[in-house]
């Protein structure tokens, strides 16, 4: 535990100290767990053995009743029910993460670098840096904003023109400069984007997304008035409608959004062509150092920054996978022990069957069939329970995958395959033994 604790802290995002292992609660709990586990595990064989009559044991007439066999089978069913449920949950969590990653976010994050301008002095020099960067043919677009993609946005109360007149509404907003929509591949559904050749329209215009239009119930959004603050703040009209995109991330429903124009912003997004990437980044660094000689050059890919929101789910997939493997391992140990016991009990039967011509495949089927039936019962119990649990968990997500029949069949197939592999070793040993040794009278 001491050795693995740092790895656990990193995985779980915790900061447990090794000193916690020496607390009174832990020091008292560990012996208690050992004693309780020893009593619980030892009581069954102790009680089982205590029932035998010494005279009967010495005569070798011990009979094996069905009660013990039934108890062992129940334990196997319980173990594999837990394993099947864990497999289903792990597959669904993994599928949910892939669903997030592959879902259309409404913008193109491929080959986009993000850089941070740390103060107002740097933002004032942004136009110069933008002009220098665009001289490189492998840099397609450069834009800026004050709002990181996928990390939410600011909110403000706007006066918005409706069919009933001006109305106050709380709206999510961001500020962007020219080329923001084009850089990120956001679609213009209606109207125009901000344009450098039309400065008056750009300064007096705003963009809204499709959700904004639906929320306001506009049939014709172009030209609608948008106002905020006093006379020195925003007085604009809707210039264009953009397609919805996930500004607030994949864990939240798309909300109404109003991008307004501002030239000086602190987050740069640079769209690369995808060719000569290393040389292009070196070129960006050289121009950065020309404009900001005292500032370190650090960048991230927009896709990497956007995918940070999935970090908790990635850890959840890893944790589920580890516990599923552990649950399967424990269940297989129990299954292997039970298979060994049953083969030992049926040694003479197997020998007689082989004398009468039973093939190895017949013997393997004979041994494996009973265990496959037990695991099938486990699947029947576990699948509905896992479906209810994981469906309730998926309700926490606005955008979620589904628990499909092929996924449940995959979990069942994996479990049956693991069972057969575990049992087949002992079954093969039984089928390959010399029948003369098996039926020899002791």
Buried (B, 14 or more C-beta within 10 A) or exposed (E): EEEEBEEEEEEEEEEEEEEEEEEEEEEEEEEEEEEEEEEEEEEEEEEEEEEEEEEEEEEEEEEEEEEEBEEBBEBBBBBBBBBBBBBBBBBBBBBBBEBBBEEEBBBBBEBBBBBEBEEEEBBEEBBEBBEBBBEBEBBBBBBBBBBBBBEBBEEBEBBBBBEEEEEEBEBBBBBBBBBBBBBBBBEBBBBBBBBEEEEEBBEBBBBBBBBBBEBBEBEEBBEBBBBBEEEEEBEBBBBBBBBBBBBBBBBBEBBBBBBBBBBBBBBBBBBBEEEBEEEBBEBBEEBBEEBBEEBEEEBBBBBEBBBBBBEEBBBBBEBBBEBBBEBBEEBBEBBBEBBBBBBEEBBEBBBBBBEEEBEEEBBBBBBBEEBBEBBBBBBEBBBEBBBEBBEEBBEEBEBBBEBEEEBBEBBBEBBBEBBBEBBBEBBBBBBEBEBEEBBEEE
